[in-house]
Amino acid sequence: MPVDDDTRSVSKTHLAIALTRRGITATDRNSTNGSAILRQGAEHLLVGGQPAELRGGDVIRFGDRSLTVEQA
């Protein structure tokens, strides 16, 4: 899904979000500015190419944008 980004902090193929049998995952696509999951006040950086399971309430930061997982 395209994301408008005038600051150019989001890479063209920055982040992949996928629905799996176990739930929802986020995978950083080796982006320039990285991605992280904010969970219960702690930031967990995503390692490029390695999917991370998401939980309801997680905030995903990618570049200078973010989104909140409502339900996982």
mmCIF file of the N, C-alpha and C atoms, coordinates in Angstrom:
data_MODEL
# 
_entry.id   MODEL 
# 
loop_
_atom_site.group_PDB 
_atom_site.id 
_atom_site.type_symbol 
_atom_site.label_atom_id 
_atom_site.label_alt_id 
_atom_site.label_comp_id 
_atom_site.label_asym_id 
_atom_site.label_entity_id 
_atom_site.label_seq_id 
_atom_site.pdbx_PDB_ins_code 
_atom_site.Cartn_x 
_atom_site.Cartn_y 
_atom_site.Cartn_z 
_atom_site.occupancy 
_atom_site.B_iso_or_equiv 
_atom_site.pdbx_formal_charge 
_atom_site.auth_seq_id 
_atom_site.auth_comp_id 
_atom_site.auth_asym_id 
_atom_site.auth_atom_id 
_atom_site.pdbx_PDB_model_num 
ATOM 1   N N  . MET A 1 1  ? 0.847  -1.153  0.000  1.00 0.00 ? 1  MET A N  1 
ATOM 2   C CA . MET A 1 1  ? 0.000  0.000   0.000  1.00 0.00 ? 1  MET A CA 1 
ATOM 3   C C  . MET A 1 1  ? 0.908  1.236   0.000  1.00 0.00 ? 1  MET A C  1 
ATOM 4   N N  . PRO A 1 2  ? 0.716  2.127   -0.938 1.00 0.00 ? 2  PRO A N  1 
ATOM 5   C CA . PRO A 1 2  ? 1.531  3.347   -0.974 1.00 0.00 ? 2  PRO A CA 1 
ATOM 6   C C  . PRO A 1 2  ? 1.255  4.244   0.236  1.00 0.00 ? 2  PRO A C  1 
ATOM 7   N N  . VAL A 1 3  ? 2.308  4.885   0.732  1.00 0.00 ? 3  VAL A N  1 
ATOM 8   C CA . VAL A 1 3  ? 2.200  5.816   1.847  1.00 0.00 ? 3  VAL A CA 1 
ATOM 9   C C  . VAL A 1 3  ? 2.779  7.150   1.388  1.00 0.00 ? 3  VAL A C  1 
ATOM 10  N N  . ASP A 1 4  ? 1.986  8.212   1.456  1.00 0.00 ? 4  ASP A N  1 
ATOM 11  C CA . ASP A 1 4  ? 2.494  9.537   1.120  1.00 0.00 ? 4  ASP A CA 1 
ATOM 12  C C  . ASP A 1 4  ? 3.572  9.922   2.117  1.00 0.00 ? 4  ASP A C  1 
ATOM 13  N N  . ASP A 1 5  ? 4.715  10.397  1.604  1.00 0.00 ? 5  ASP A N  1 
ATOM 14  C CA . ASP A 1 5  ? 5.817  10.745  2.483  1.00 0.00 ? 5  ASP A CA 1 
ATOM 15  C C  . ASP A 1 5  ? 6.662  11.842  1.856  1.00 0.00 ? 5  ASP A C  1 
ATOM 16  N N  . ASP A 1 6  ? 6.335  13.077  2.155  1.00 0.00 ? 6  ASP A N  1 
ATOM 17  C CA . ASP A 1 6  ? 7.086  14.218  1.640  1.00 0.00 ? 6  ASP A CA 1 
ATOM 18  C C  . ASP A 1 6  ? 8.495  14.283  2.216  1.00 0.00 ? 6  ASP A C  1 
ATOM 19  N N  . THR A 1 7  ? 8.726  13.667  3.381  1.00 0.00 ? 7  THR A N  1 
ATOM 20  C CA . THR A 1 7  ? 10.039 13.721  4.025  1.00 0.00 ? 7  THR A CA 1 
ATOM 21  C C  . THR A 1 7  ? 10.998 12.670  3.465  1.00 0.00 ? 7  THR A C  1 
ATOM 22  N N  . ARG A 1 8  ? 10.473 11.728  2.708  1.00 0.00 ? 8  ARG A N  1 
ATOM 23  C CA . ARG A 1 8  ? 11.270 10.639  2.113  1.00 0.00 ? 8  ARG A CA 1 
ATOM 24  C C  . ARG A 1 8  ? 11.933 9.748   3.166  1.00 0.00 ? 8  ARG A C  1 
ATOM 25  N N  . SER A 1 9  ? 11.269 9.563   4.299  1.00 0.00 ? 9  SER A N  1 
ATOM 26  C CA . SER A 1 9  ? 11.806 8.683   5.337  1.00 0.00 ? 9  SER A CA 1 
ATOM 27  C C  . SER A 1 9  ? 11.336 7.244   5.158  1.00 0.00 ? 9  SER A C  1 
ATOM 28  N N  . VAL A 1 10 ? 10.354 7.037   4.276  1.00 0.00 ? 10 VAL A N  1 
ATOM 29  C CA . VAL A 1 10 ? 9.812  5.705   4.027  1.00 0.00 ? 10 VAL A CA 1 
ATOM 30  C C  . VAL A 1 10 ? 10.349 5.209   2.682  1.00 0.00 ? 10 VAL A C  1 
ATOM 31  N N  . SER A 1 11 ? 10.975 4.030   2.693  1.00 0.00 ? 11 SER A N  1 
ATOM 32  C CA . SER A 1 11 ? 11.510 3.440   1.472  1.00 0.00 ? 11 SER A CA 1 
ATOM 33  C C  . SER A 1 11 ? 10.377 2.972   0.566  1.00 0.00 ? 11 SER A C  1 
ATOM 34  N N  . LYS A 1 12 ? 10.695 2.782   -0.703 1.00 0.00 ? 12 LYS A N  1 
ATOM 35  C CA . LYS A 1 12 ? 9.688  2.368   -1.684 1.00 0.00 ? 12 LYS A CA 1 
ATOM 36  C C  . LYS A 1 12 ? 9.021  1.048   -1.287 1.00 0.00 ? 12 LYS A C  1 
ATOM 37  N N  . THR A 1 13 ? 9.789  0.092   -0.784 1.00 0.00 ? 13 THR A N  1 
ATOM 38  C CA . THR A 1 13 ? 9.252  -1.184  -0.301 1.00 0.00 ? 13 THR A CA 1 
ATOM 39  C C  . THR A 1 13 ? 9.715  -1.400  1.137  1.00 0.00 ? 13 THR A C  1 
ATOM 40  N N  . HIS A 1 14 ? 9.354  -0.512  2.012  1.00 0.00 ? 14 HIS A N  1 
ATOM 41  C CA . HIS A 1 14 ? 9.860  -0.406  3.377  1.00 0.00 ? 14 HIS A CA 1 
ATOM 42  C C  . HIS A 1 14 ? 9.481  -1.587  4.269  1.00 0.00 ? 14 HIS A C  1 
ATOM 43  N N  . LEU A 1 15 ? 8.214  -1.961  4.258  1.00 0.00 ? 15 LEU A N  1 
ATOM 44  C CA . LEU A 1 15 ? 7.675  -2.873  5.263  1.00 0.00 ? 15 LEU A CA 1 
ATOM 45  C C  . LEU A 1 15 ? 6.632  -3.792  4.637  1.00 0.00 ? 15 LEU A C  1 
ATOM 46  N N  . ALA A 1 16 ? 6.666  -5.059  5.037  1.00 0.00 ? 16 ALA A N  1 
ATOM 47  C CA . ALA A 1 16 ? 5.638  -6.012  4.604  1.00 0.00 ? 16 ALA A CA 1 
ATOM 48  C C  . ALA A 1 16 ? 4.828  -6.438  5.818  1.00 0.00 ? 16 ALA A C  1 
ATOM 49  N N  . ILE A 1 17 ? 3.520  -6.359  5.699  1.00 0.00 ? 17 ILE A N  1 
ATOM 50  C CA . ILE A 1 17 ? 2.619  -6.845  6.751  1.00 0.00 ? 17 ILE A CA 1 
ATOM 51  C C  . ILE A 1 17 ? 1.842  -8.007  6.158  1.00 0.00 ? 17 ILE A C  1 
ATOM 52  N N  . ALA A 1 18 ? 1.850  -9.140  6.871  1.00 0.00 ? 18 ALA A N  1 
ATOM 53  C CA . ALA A 1 18 ? 1.235  -10.351 6.324  1.00 0.00 ? 18 ALA A CA 1 
ATOM 54  C C  . ALA A 1 18 ? 0.332  -11.017 7.355  1.00 0.00 ? 18 ALA A C  1 
ATOM 55  N N  . LEU A 1 19 ? -0.715 -11.618 6.864  1.00 0.00 ? 19 LEU A N  1 
ATOM 56  C CA . LEU A 1 19 ? -1.607 -12.431 7.678  1.00 0.00 ? 19 LEU A CA 1 
ATOM 57  C C  . LEU A 1 19 ? -1.142 -13.876 7.539  1.00 0.00 ? 19 LEU A C  1 
ATOM 58  N N  . THR A 1 20 ? -0.855 -14.529 8.676  1.00 0.00 ? 20 THR A N  1 
ATOM 59  C CA . THR A 1 20 ? -0.399 -15.915 8.679  1.00 0.00 ? 20 THR A CA 1 
ATOM 60  C C  . THR A 1 20 ? -1.386 -16.765 9.468  1.00 0.00 ? 20 THR A C  1 
ATOM 61  N N  . ARG A 1 21 ? -1.141 -18.037 9.533  1.00 0.00 ? 21 ARG A N  1 
ATOM 62  C CA . ARG A 1 21 ? -2.010 -18.932 10.326 1.00 0.00 ? 21 ARG A CA 1 
ATOM 63  C C  . ARG A 1 21 ? -1.981 -18.573 11.806 1.00 0.00 ? 21 ARG A C  1 
ATOM 64  N N  . ARG A 1 22 ? -0.851 -18.039 12.260 1.00 0.00 ? 22 ARG A N  1 
ATOM 65  C CA . ARG A 1 22 ? -0.686 -17.707 13.684 1.00 0.00 ? 22 ARG A CA 1 
ATOM 66  C C  . ARG A 1 22 ? -1.123 -16.296 14.027 1.00 0.00 ? 22 ARG A C  1 
ATOM 67  N N  . GLY A 1 23 ? -1.306 -15.436 13.013 1.00 0.00 ? 23 GLY A N  1 
ATOM 68  C CA . GLY A 1 23 ? -1.685 -14.053 13.286 1.00 0.00 ? 23 GLY A CA 1 
ATOM 69  C C  . GLY A 1 23 ? -1.155 -13.116 12.219 1.00 0.00 ? 23 GLY A C  1 
ATOM 70  N N  . ILE A 1 24 ? -0.664 -11.965 12.654 1.00 0.00 ? 24 ILE A N  1 
ATOM 71  C CA . ILE A 1 24 ? -0.163 -10.944 11.743 1.00 0.00 ? 24 ILE A CA 1 
ATOM 72  C C  . ILE A 1 24 ? 1.325  -10.745 12.018 1.00 0.00 ? 24 ILE A C  1 
ATOM 73  N N  . THR A 1 25 ? 2.106  -10.587 10.935 1.00 0.00 ? 25 THR A N  1 
ATOM 74  C CA . THR A 1 25 ? 3.530  -10.327 11.085 1.00 0.00 ? 25 THR A CA 1 
ATOM 75  C C  . THR A 1 25 ? 3.912  -9.046  10.341 1.00 0.00 ? 25 THR A C  1 
ATOM 76  N N  . ALA A 1 26 ? 5.009  -8.451  10.787 1.00 0.00 ? 26 ALA A N  1 
ATOM 77  C CA . ALA A 1 26 ? 5.611  -7.308  10.108 1.00 0.00 ? 26 ALA A CA 1 
ATOM 78  C C  . ALA A 1 26 ? 7.054  -7.672  9.803  1.00 0.00 ? 26 ALA A C  1 
ATOM 79  N N  . THR A 1 27 ? 7.499  -7.354  8.588  1.00 0.00 ? 27 THR A N  1 
ATOM 80  C CA . THR A 1 27 ? 8.867  -7.630  8.176  1.00 0.00 ? 27 THR A CA 1 
ATOM 81  C C  . THR A 1 27 ? 9.452  -6.383  7.541  1.00 0.00 ? 27 THR A C  1 
ATOM 82  N N  . ASP A 1 28 ? 10.558 -5.895  8.093  1.00 0.00 ? 28 ASP A N  1 
ATOM 83  C CA . ASP A 1 28 ? 11.259 -4.779  7.463  1.00 0.00 ? 28 ASP A CA 1 
ATOM 84  C C  . ASP A 1 28 ? 11.930 -5.329  6.214  1.00 0.00 ? 28 ASP A C  1 
ATOM 85  N N  . ARG A 1 29 ? 11.803 -4.609  5.094  1.00 0.00 ? 29 ARG A N  1 
ATOM 86  C CA . ARG A 1 29 ? 12.335 -5.069  3.809  1.00 0.00 ? 29 ARG A CA 1 
ATOM 87  C C  . ARG A 1 29 ? 13.713 -4.471  3.560  1.00 0.00 ? 29 ARG A C  1 
ATOM 88  N N  . ASN A 1 30 ? 14.557 -4.482  4.608  1.00 0.00 ? 30 ASN A N  1 
ATOM 89  C CA . ASN A 1 30 ? 15.908 -3.924  4.535  1.00 0.00 ? 30 ASN A CA 1 
ATOM 90  C C  . ASN A 1 30 ? 15.872 -2.449  4.142  1.00 0.00 ? 30 ASN A C  1 
ATOM 91  N N  . SER A 1 31 ? 14.966 -1.721  4.770  1.00 0.00 ? 31 SER A N  1 
ATOM 92  C CA . SER A 1 31 ? 14.777 -0.300  4.474  1.00 0.00 ? 31 SER A CA 1 
ATOM 93  C C  . SER A 1 31 ? 15.959 0.525   4.974  1.00 0.00 ? 31 SER A C  1 
ATOM 94  N N  . THR A 1 32 ? 16.090 1.714   4.427  1.00 0.00 ? 32 THR A N  1 
ATOM 95  C CA . THR A 1 32 ? 17.168 2.618   4.818  1.00 0.00 ? 32 THR A CA 1 
ATOM 96  C C  . THR A 1 32 ? 16.994 3.124   6.243  1.00 0.00 ? 32 THR A C  1 
ATOM 97  N N  . ASN A 1 33 ? 15.774 3.498   6.623  1.00 0.00 ? 33 ASN A N  1 
ATOM 98  C CA . ASN A 1 33 ? 15.535 4.111   7.931  1.00 0.00 ? 33 ASN A CA 1 
ATOM 99  C C  . ASN A 1 33 ? 14.992 3.155   8.977  1.00 0.00 ? 33 ASN A C  1 
ATOM 100 N N  . GLY A 1 34 ? 14.817 1.894   8.639  1.00 0.00 ? 34 GLY A N  1 
ATOM 101 C CA . GLY A 1 34 ? 14.427 0.890   9.613  1.00 0.00 ? 34 GLY A CA 1 
ATOM 102 C C  . GLY A 1 34 ? 12.977 0.946   10.059 1.00 0.00 ? 34 GLY A C  1 
ATOM 103 N N  . SER A 1 35 ? 12.603 -0.067  10.835 1.00 0.00 ? 35 SER A N  1 
ATOM 104 C CA . SER A 1 35 ? 11.251 -0.219  11.369 1.00 0.00 ? 35 SER A CA 1 
ATOM 105 C C  . SER A 1 35 ? 11.360 -0.756  12.790 1.00 0.00 ? 35 SER A C  1 
ATOM 106 N N  . ALA A 1 36 ? 10.327 -0.525  13.584 1.00 0.00 ? 36 ALA A N  1 
ATOM 107 C CA . ALA A 1 36 ? 10.330 -1.001  14.965 1.00 0.00 ? 36 ALA A CA 1 
ATOM 108 C C  . ALA A 1 36 ? 8.899  -1.246  15.419 1.00 0.00 ? 36 ALA A C  1 
ATOM 109 N N  . ILE A 1 37 ? 8.775  -2.092  16.430 1.00 0.00 ? 37 ILE A N  1 
ATOM 110 C CA . ILE A 1 37 ? 7.497  -2.316  17.097 1.00 0.00 ? 37 ILE A CA 1 
ATOM 111 C C  . ILE A 1 37 ? 7.602  -1.671  18.474 1.00 0.00 ? 37 ILE A C  1 
ATOM 112 N N  . LEU A 1 38 ? 6.636  -0.836  18.802 1.00 0.00 ? 38 LEU A N  1 
ATOM 113 C CA . LEU A 1 38 ? 6.545  -0.247  20.134 1.00 0.00 ? 38 LEU A CA 1 
ATOM 114 C C  . LEU A 1 38 ? 5.488  -1.039  20.890 1.00 0.00 ? 38 LEU A C  1 
ATOM 115 N N  . ARG A 1 39 ? 5.925  -1.709  21.959 1.00 0.00 ? 39 ARG A N  1 
ATOM 116 C CA . ARG A 1 39 ? 5.025  -2.575  22.724 1.00 0.00 ? 39 ARG A CA 1 
ATOM 117 C C  . ARG A 1 39 ? 5.227  -2.310  24.206 1.00 0.00 ? 39 ARG A C  1 
ATOM 118 N N  . GLN A 1 40 ? 4.163  -1.918  24.878 1.00 0.00 ? 40 GLN A N  1 
ATOM 119 C CA . GLN A 1 40 ? 4.185  -1.673  26.320 1.00 0.00 ? 40 GLN A CA 1 
ATOM 120 C C  . GLN A 1 40 ? 5.343  -0.767  26.720 1.00 0.00 ? 40 GLN A C  1 
ATOM 121 N N  . GLY A 1 41 ? 5.538  0.310   25.954 1.00 0.00 ? 41 GLY A N  1 
ATOM 122 C CA . GLY A 1 41 ? 6.543  1.305   26.292 1.00 0.00 ? 41 GLY A CA 1 
ATOM 123 C C  . GLY A 1 41 ? 7.959  0.984   25.864 1.00 0.00 ? 41 GLY A C  1 
ATOM 124 N N  . ALA A 1 42 ? 8.182  -0.180  25.268 1.00 0.00 ? 42 ALA A N  1 
ATOM 125 C CA . ALA A 1 42 ? 9.535  -0.552  24.823 1.00 0.00 ? 42 ALA A CA 1 
ATOM 126 C C  . ALA A 1 42 ? 9.570  -0.626  23.303 1.00 0.00 ? 42 ALA A C  1 
ATOM 127 N N  . GLU A 1 43 ? 10.691 -0.184  22.722 1.00 0.00 ? 43 GLU A N  1 
ATOM 128 C CA . GLU A 1 43 ? 10.860 -0.236  21.277 1.00 0.00 ? 43 GLU A CA 1 
ATOM 129 C C  . GLU A 1 43 ? 11.701 -1.445  20.910 1.00 0.00 ? 43 GLU A C  1 
ATOM 130 N N  . HIS A 1 44 ? 11.205 -2.250  19.954 1.00 0.00 ? 44 HIS A N  1 
ATOM 131 C CA . HIS A 1 44 ? 11.897 -3.445  19.476 1.00 0.00 ? 44 HIS A CA 1 
ATOM 132 C C  . HIS A 1 44 ? 12.183 -3.244  17.995 1.00 0.00 ? 44 HIS A C  1 
ATOM 133 N N  . LEU A 1 45 ? 13.463 -3.050  17.656 1.00 0.00 ? 45 LEU A N  1 
ATOM 134 C CA . LEU A 1 45 ? 13.829 -2.847  16.264 1.00 0.00 ? 45 LEU A CA 1 
ATOM 135 C C  . LEU A 1 45 ? 13.626 -4.127  15.468 1.00 0.00 ? 45 LEU A C  1 
ATOM 136 N N  . LEU A 1 46 ? 13.115 -3.988  14.258 1.00 0.00 ? 46 LEU A N  1 
ATOM 137 C CA . LEU A 1 46 ? 12.948 -5.144  13.388 1.00 0.00 ? 46 LEU A CA 1 
ATOM 138 C C  . LEU A 1 46 ? 14.248 -5.406  12.647 1.00 0.00 ? 46 LEU A C  1 
ATOM 139 N N  . VAL A 1 47 ? 14.609 -6.669  12.528 1.00 0.00 ? 47 VAL A N  1 
ATOM 140 C CA . VAL A 1 47 ? 15.783 -7.078  11.766 1.00 0.00 ? 47 VAL A CA 1 
ATOM 141 C C  . VAL A 1 47 ? 15.322 -7.321  10.340 1.00 0.00 ? 47 VAL A C  1 
ATOM 142 N N  . GLY A 1 48 ? 15.994 -6.693  9.378  1.00 0.00 ? 48 GLY A N  1 
ATOM 143 C CA . GLY A 1 48 ? 15.595 -6.817  7.977  1.00 0.00 ? 48 GLY A CA 1 
ATOM 144 C C  . GLY A 1 48 ? 15.417 -8.261  7.545  1.00 0.00 ? 48 GLY A C  1 
ATOM 145 N N  . GLY A 1 49 ? 14.280 -8.535  6.923  1.00 0.00 ? 49 GLY A N  1 
ATOM 146 C CA . GLY A 1 49 ? 13.992 -9.863  6.392  1.00 0.00 ? 49 GLY A CA 1 
ATOM 147 C C  . GLY A 1 49 ? 13.442 -10.862 7.386  1.00 0.00 ? 49 GLY A C  1 
ATOM 148 N N  . GLN A 1 50 ? 13.374 -10.511 8.673  1.00 0.00 ? 50 GLN A N  1 
ATOM 149 C CA . GLN A 1 50 ? 12.885 -11.454 9.685  1.00 0.00 ? 50 GLN A CA 1 
ATOM 150 C C  . GLN A 1 50 ? 11.513 -11.017 10.189 1.00 0.00 ? 50 GLN A C  1 
ATOM 151 N N  . PRO A 1 51 ? 10.476 -11.831 9.934  1.00 0.00 ? 51 PRO A N  1 
ATOM 152 C CA . PRO A 1 51 ? 9.131  -11.456 10.387 1.00 0.00 ? 51 PRO A CA 1 
ATOM 153 C C  . PRO A 1 51 ? 9.019  -11.428 11.909 1.00 0.00 ? 51 PRO A C  1 
ATOM 154 N N  . ALA A 1 52 ? 8.246  -10.467 12.405 1.00 0.00 ? 52 ALA A N  1 
ATOM 155 C CA . ALA A 1 52 ? 7.972  -10.351 13.837 1.00 0.00 ? 52 ALA A CA 1 
ATOM 156 C C  . ALA A 1 52 ? 6.465  -10.411 14.030 1.00 0.00 ? 52 ALA A C  1 
ATOM 157 N N  . GLU A 1 53 ? 6.021  -11.214 14.995 1.00 0.00 ? 53 GLU A N  1 
ATOM 158 C CA . GLU A 1 53 ? 4.588  -11.324 15.268 1.00 0.00 ? 53 GLU A CA 1 
ATOM 159 C C  . GLU A 1 53 ? 4.080  -10.046 15.916 1.00 0.00 ? 53 GLU A C  1 
ATOM 160 N N  . LEU A 1 54 ? 2.880  -9.650  15.522 1.00 0.00 ? 54 LEU A N  1 
ATOM 161 C CA . LEU A 1 54 ? 2.254  -8.446  16.058 1.00 0.00 ? 54 LEU A CA 1 
ATOM 162 C C  . LEU A 1 54 ? 1.127  -8.811  17.008 1.00 0.00 ? 54 LEU A C  1 
ATOM 163 N N  . ARG A 1 55 ? 0.889  -7.938  17.970 1.00 0.00 ? 55 ARG A N  1 
ATOM 164 C CA . ARG A 1 55 ? -0.200 -8.099  18.934 1.00 0.00 ? 55 ARG A CA 1 
ATOM 165 C C  . ARG A 1 55 ? -1.078 -6.855  18.890 1.00 0.00 ? 55 ARG A C  1 
ATOM 166 N N  . GLY A 1 56 ? -2.335 -7.015  19.297 1.00 0.00 ? 56 GLY A N  1 
ATOM 167 C CA . GLY A 1 56 ? -3.217 -5.872  19.408 1.00 0.00 ? 56 GLY A CA 1 
ATOM 168 C C  . GLY A 1 56 ? -2.596 -4.832  20.329 1.00 0.00 ? 56 GLY A C  1 
ATOM 169 N N  . GLY A 1 57 ? -2.627 -3.570  19.923 1.00 0.00 ? 57 GLY A N  1 
ATOM 170 C CA . GLY A 1 57 ? -2.048 -2.496  20.701 1.00 0.00 ? 57 GLY A CA 1 
ATOM 171 C C  . GLY A 1 57 ? -0.632 -2.128  20.299 1.00 0.00 ? 57 GLY A C  1 
ATOM 172 N N  . ASP A 1 58 ? 0.044  -2.999  19.532 1.00 0.00 ? 58 ASP A N  1 
ATOM 173 C CA . ASP A 1 58 ? 1.382  -2.669  19.051 1.00 0.00 ? 58 ASP A CA 1 
ATOM 174 C C  . ASP A 1 58 ? 1.311  -1.462  18.126 1.00 0.00 ? 58 ASP A C  1 
ATOM 175 N N  . VAL A 1 59 ? 2.356  -0.660  18.169 1.00 0.00 ? 59 VAL A N  1 
ATOM 176 C CA . VAL A 1 59 ? 2.520  0.448   17.225 1.00 0.00 ? 59 VAL A CA 1 
ATOM 177 C C  . VAL A 1 59 ? 3.730  0.101   16.370 1.00 0.00 ? 59 VAL A C  1 
ATOM 178 N N  . ILE A 1 60 ? 3.561  0.131   15.064 1.00 0.00 ? 60 ILE A N  1 
ATOM 179 C CA . ILE A 1 60 ? 4.658  -0.148  14.147 1.00 0.00 ? 60 ILE A CA 1 
ATOM 180 C C  . ILE A 1 60 ? 5.174  1.188   13.632 1.00 0.00 ? 60 ILE A C  1 
ATOM 181 N N  . ARG A 1 61 ? 6.469  1.438   13.840 1.00 0.00 ? 61 ARG A N  1 
ATOM 182 C CA . ARG A 1 61 ? 7.101  2.657   13.341 1.00 0.00 ? 61 ARG A CA 1 
ATOM 183 C C  . ARG A 1 61 ? 7.908  2.299   12.107 1.00 0.00 ? 61 ARG A C  1 
ATOM 184 N N  . PHE A 1 62 ? 7.693  3.031   11.021 1.00 0.00 ? 62 PHE A N  1 
ATOM 185 C CA . PHE A 1 62 ? 8.480  2.837   9.799  1.00 0.00 ? 62 PHE A CA 1 
ATOM 186 C C  . PHE A 1 62 ? 8.787  4.211   9.221  1.00 0.00 ? 62 PHE A C  1 
ATOM 187 N N  . GLY A 1 63 ? 10.082 4.516   9.127  1.00 0.00 ? 63 GLY A N  1 
ATOM 188 C CA . GLY A 1 63 ? 10.479 5.876   8.779  1.00 0.00 ? 63 GLY A CA 1 
ATOM 189 C C  . GLY A 1 63 ? 9.955  6.813   9.847  1.00 0.00 ? 63 GLY A C  1 
ATOM 190 N N  . ASP A 1 64 ? 9.307  7.916   9.434  1.00 0.00 ? 64 ASP A N  1 
ATOM 191 C CA . ASP A 1 64 ? 8.701  8.804   10.437 1.00 0.00 ? 64 ASP A CA 1 
ATOM 192 C C  . ASP A 1 64 ? 7.190  8.633   10.492 1.00 0.00 ? 64 ASP A C  1 
ATOM 193 N N  . ARG A 1 65 ? 6.715  7.504   10.020 1.00 0.00 ? 65 ARG A N  1 
ATOM 194 C CA . ARG A 1 65 ? 5.284  7.168   10.049 1.00 0.00 ? 65 ARG A CA 1 
ATOM 195 C C  . ARG A 1 65 ? 5.053  6.048   11.064 1.00 0.00 ? 65 ARG A C  1 
ATOM 196 N N  . SER A 1 66 ? 3.791  5.862   11.458 1.00 0.00 ? 66 SER A N  1 
ATOM 197 C CA . SER A 1 66 ? 3.468  4.758   12.352 1.00 0.00 ? 66 SER A CA 1 
ATOM 198 C C  . SER A 1 66 ? 2.027  4.320   12.121 1.00 0.00 ? 66 SER A C  1 
ATOM 199 N N  . LEU A 1 67 ? 1.747  3.110   12.555 1.00 0.00 ? 67 LEU A N  1 
ATOM 200 C CA . LEU A 1 67 ? 0.383  2.593   12.532 1.00 0.00 ? 67 LEU A CA 1 
ATOM 201 C C  . LEU A 1 67 ? 0.173  1.748   13.766 1.00 0.00 ? 67 LEU A C  1 
ATOM 202 N N  . THR A 1 68 ? -1.069 1.644   14.207 1.00 0.00 ? 68 THR A N  1 
ATOM 203 C CA . THR A 1 68 ? -1.411 0.885   15.402 1.00 0.00 ? 68 THR A CA 1 
ATOM 204 C C  . THR A 1 68 ? -2.183 -0.359  15.014 1.00 0.00 ? 68 THR A C  1 
ATOM 205 N N  . VAL A 1 69 ? -1.785 -1.497  15.595 1.00 0.00 ? 69 VAL A N  1 
ATOM 206 C CA . VAL A 1 69 ? -2.476 -2.763  15.370 1.00 0.00 ? 69 VAL A CA 1 
ATOM 207 C C  . VAL A 1 69 ? -3.675 -2.800  16.301 1.00 0.00 ? 69 VAL A C  1 
ATOM 208 N N  . GLU A 1 70 ? -4.861 -2.840  15.741 1.00 0.00 ? 70 GLU A N  1 
ATOM 209 C CA . GLU A 1 70 ? -6.085 -2.836  16.547 1.00 0.00 ? 70 GLU A CA 1 
ATOM 210 C C  . GLU A 1 70 ? -6.400 -4.218  17.095 1.00 0.00 ? 70 GLU A C  1 
ATOM 211 N N  . GLN A 1 71 ? -6.146 -5.255  16.286 1.00 0.00 ? 71 GLN A N  1 
ATOM 212 C CA . GLN A 1 71 ? -6.454 -6.612  16.719 1.00 0.00 ? 71 GLN A CA 1 
ATOM 213 C C  . GLN A 1 71 ? -5.508 -7.537  15.972 1.00 0.00 ? 71 GLN A C  1 
ATOM 214 N N  . ALA A 1 72 ? -4.976 -8.517  16.664 1.00 0.00 ? 72 ALA A N  1 
ATOM 215 C CA . ALA A 1 72 ? -4.055 -9.460  16.001 1.00 0.00 ? 72 ALA A CA 1 
ATOM 216 C C  . ALA A 1 72 ? -4.519 -10.870 16.235 1.00 0.00 ? 72 ALA A C  1 
# 
